[in-house]
């Protein structure tokens, strides 16, 4: 039987059927099913933490959680055992024993998100809950120029709801870019942390701004209010792709 250890869990999930990560009474959440799986696999566990609390409908290919566990399967069987106890829309794709001071949220150095968009005149039924369909014209050069402005520290208050718990709106973006391959358009961004809806509002604002995206983004990053920015892109196109430590 395994002694008491701290474990790092890398999770993949389809956010369509969840009301986000955070446990809520009477609602199906990712945290809720992960807690149920931990209870099914380990006689004792506590201290579940997560790198990023994804919103309703947001997916993850590299979410990270941590917990202290005791008993249960050996380390090389933890991922398999937890995945077997989880519903089909969540899996633990990797598990490892980590030092006691490791914390999924506070030890993280950066988070990386990817937003998927399908362009063109025809929507894809298979992509209905995996990507945003954007049939309007796309100015790829303007999008790339706008993304290039995001690097470094900026005031992102224009890209988060007015009603927010955040007090500090400055975020340090490590990298941001747009890539296009045929009808597939993707936005990637990495930062130490993000404001609520920040990535989705950046995506929506840049898309709807067209050729004016670089100019508009420059003005918004000066600390403009939320009403000056554009639409918030839907949750189903967003993926928490990676957490770096």
C-alpha atoms as one frame of an Amber mdcrd trajectory, in Angstrom:
protein
   0.000   0.000   0.000   1.329   3.423  -0.960   2.315   5.793   1.860   1.054
   9.387   2.047   2.384  11.314  -0.982   1.684  14.427  -3.019   0.638  13.669
  -6.606   0.477  15.806  -9.730  -2.346  14.873 -12.102  -2.536  15.997 -15.733
  -6.124  16.032 -16.934  -7.874  16.112 -20.268 -11.580  16.829 -20.482 -14.417
  17.841 -22.754 -16.031  20.792 -21.021 -19.353  20.520 -22.860 -21.141  18.602
 -20.116 -19.703  20.508 -17.156 -20.517  23.740 -15.374 -16.836  24.554 -15.229
 -14.159  23.225 -12.905 -15.245  24.515  -9.497 -17.550  22.335  -7.413 -21.090
  23.726  -7.091 -23.997  22.151  -5.203 -26.367  20.292  -7.490 -24.311  20.911
 -10.645 -22.016  18.632 -12.619 -18.462  20.014 -12.474 -15.007  18.677 -13.298
 -13.880  19.125  -9.706 -16.887  17.177  -8.522 -16.174  14.101 -10.644 -12.438
  14.246  -9.845 -13.252  14.289  -6.133 -15.520  11.282  -6.586 -12.750   9.427
  -8.432 -10.173  10.222  -5.748 -12.549   8.916  -3.090 -13.122   5.731  -5.090
  -9.405   5.017  -5.607  -7.737   6.187  -2.366  -8.729   5.353   1.222  -7.575
   8.834   2.236  -6.879  12.008   0.282  -7.094  15.784   0.722  -5.843  19.122
  -0.551  -7.142  19.000  -4.125  -5.837  22.055  -6.026  -6.019  23.036  -9.691
  -3.873  25.210 -11.942  -6.768  27.026 -13.590 -10.501  27.071 -12.841 -11.966
  26.699 -16.310 -15.419  28.137 -17.005 -18.541  26.321 -18.180 -17.929  24.698
 -21.574 -14.154  25.273 -21.651 -12.064  22.216 -22.539  -8.617  21.110 -21.370
  -5.856  19.027 -22.883  -3.301  19.803 -20.170  -5.050  20.871 -16.979  -3.039
  20.129 -13.820  -4.335  19.228 -10.371  -2.559  18.144  -7.220  -3.649  16.274
  -4.114  -2.199  14.433  -1.146  -3.170  10.754  -1.229  -2.626   7.713   0.953
  -3.042   4.037   0.137  -4.419   3.029  -3.233  -2.479   1.936  -6.313   1.275
   2.436  -6.856   2.348   5.631  -8.653   2.621   3.997 -12.075  -1.035   2.882
 -11.855  -2.613   6.080 -10.505  -3.530   7.586 -13.884  -5.111   4.348 -15.065
  -7.028   3.796 -11.820  -8.415   7.329 -11.661  -9.371   7.328 -15.340 -11.299
   4.105 -14.821 -13.255   5.812 -12.028 -13.938   8.954 -14.061 -16.739   9.503
 -16.610 -15.898   9.206 -20.300 -15.484  12.967 -20.802 -12.571  13.231 -18.313
  -9.285  11.345 -18.033  -6.070  11.554 -16.052  -3.504  11.315 -18.855  -0.466
  11.380 -16.527   0.268  11.138 -12.815   3.476  11.492 -10.853   4.631  11.786
  -7.261   5.947  15.306  -6.569   7.582  17.060  -3.599   5.317  17.924  -0.682
   5.553  21.651  -1.421   4.257  21.279  -4.989   0.900  23.022  -5.503  -0.929
  22.896  -8.832  -1.901  26.564  -8.664   0.799  28.334  -6.682   3.751  26.434
  -8.170   2.692  27.171 -11.769   4.911  29.531 -13.752   2.590  29.946 -16.743
  -0.622  28.747 -18.355  -1.154  28.339 -22.093  -4.511  28.505 -23.851  -5.524
  27.745 -27.423  -8.687  29.000 -29.128 -10.016  27.055 -32.141 -11.941  28.761
 -34.953 -13.370  27.438 -38.218 -13.597  29.986 -41.003 -15.385  29.659 -44.321
 -19.017  29.605 -45.370 -19.871  26.087 -44.170 -20.214  25.141 -40.528 -19.073
  21.775 -39.199 -21.612  19.823 -37.097 -18.749  17.813 -35.582 -17.076  21.038
 -34.462 -20.215  22.585 -32.965 -18.925  22.254 -29.370 -15.216  22.218 -30.183
 -14.638  25.418 -32.160 -16.137  28.774 -33.051 -17.548  28.984 -36.555 -16.667
  32.411 -38.014 -18.107  32.804 -41.553 -17.174  36.481 -41.787 -13.969  37.608
 -43.585 -10.721  37.256 -41.604  -7.755  39.596 -41.961  -4.934  37.218 -41.001
  -2.217  39.873 -41.277  -4.118  42.212 -38.941  -4.669  39.398 -36.435  -0.966
  38.545 -36.395  -0.028  42.191 -35.939  -2.512  42.538 -33.080  -1.197  39.417
 -31.318   2.347  40.805 -31.570   1.237  43.745 -29.395   0.237  41.525 -26.479
   3.698  40.529 -25.282   4.844  42.024 -21.976   2.868  43.721 -19.209  -0.409
  45.456 -20.056  -3.615  46.573 -18.383  -6.283  44.085 -19.504  -9.308  45.558
 -17.701 -11.061  45.989 -21.074 -10.994  42.202 -21.478 -12.707  41.054 -18.277
 -16.263  41.582 -16.990 -16.924  44.853 -15.193 -18.285  42.912 -12.227 -15.090
  41.149 -11.161 -13.220  40.102  -8.040  -9.923  41.173  -9.596  -8.182  44.226
  -8.164  -5.048  44.136 -10.311  -5.690  44.096 -14.059  -2.058  43.962 -15.168
  -0.923  40.696 -16.701   2.438  39.692 -18.190   1.945  37.869 -21.495   4.878
  35.628 -22.431   3.750  34.824 -25.969   0.713  35.249 -28.234   0.169  34.312
 -31.862  -2.376  33.505 -34.567  -1.908  30.586 -36.974  -4.048  29.710 -39.983
  -4.135  26.458 -41.950  -6.866  26.495 -44.548 -10.176  27.003 -42.755  -8.589
  26.291 -39.353  -7.640  29.429 -37.418  -6.087  29.259 -33.949  -5.029  31.776
 -31.330  -2.476  30.743 -28.693  -1.441  32.717 -25.634   0.807  32.064 -22.630
   0.945  34.118 -19.421   1.585  33.590 -15.738  -2.108  34.131 -15.030  -5.271
  35.404 -16.716  -8.286  37.509 -15.879 -11.740  35.936 -16.163 -12.843  35.753
 -19.825  -9.603  37.470 -20.865  -8.652  35.066 -23.652 -12.174  34.820 -25.033
 -12.631  38.602 -25.091  -9.276  39.101 -26.767 -10.308  36.620 -29.451 -13.730
  38.168 -29.980 -12.375  41.712 -30.100  -9.612  40.911 -32.579 -11.910  38.927
 -34.861 -14.639  41.546 -35.071 -12.150  44.433 -35.486 -10.921  43.179 -38.865
  -8.152  45.328 -40.388  -8.403  47.742 -37.426  -7.434  45.067 -34.881  -3.873
  46.344 -34.188  -4.995  49.952 -33.719  -7.944  49.007 -31.569  -5.899  46.663
 -29.390  -3.253  49.327 -28.808  -5.928  51.666 -27.434  -7.636  49.003 -25.315
  -4.385  47.918 -23.639  -4.098  51.386 -22.127  -6.664  50.432 -19.498  -9.906
  51.214 -21.307 -13.197  50.020 -19.741 -14.866  46.742 -20.738 -17.518  48.479
 -22.832 -14.833  49.706 -25.243 -13.761  46.151 -26.166 -15.661  43.694 -28.341
 -17.611  40.507 -27.939 -16.597  37.610 -25.716 -16.024  34.557 -27.900 -17.977
  31.464 -26.764 -16.456  29.071 -24.254 -16.585  25.977 -26.471 -13.646  27.096
 -28.649 -11.248  27.492 -25.702  -8.764  24.885 -24.450  -6.418  25.026 -21.469
  -3.525  23.468 -23.306  -0.550  23.441 -20.946   0.678  24.487 -17.499   4.386
  25.031 -16.990   6.258  24.643 -13.698
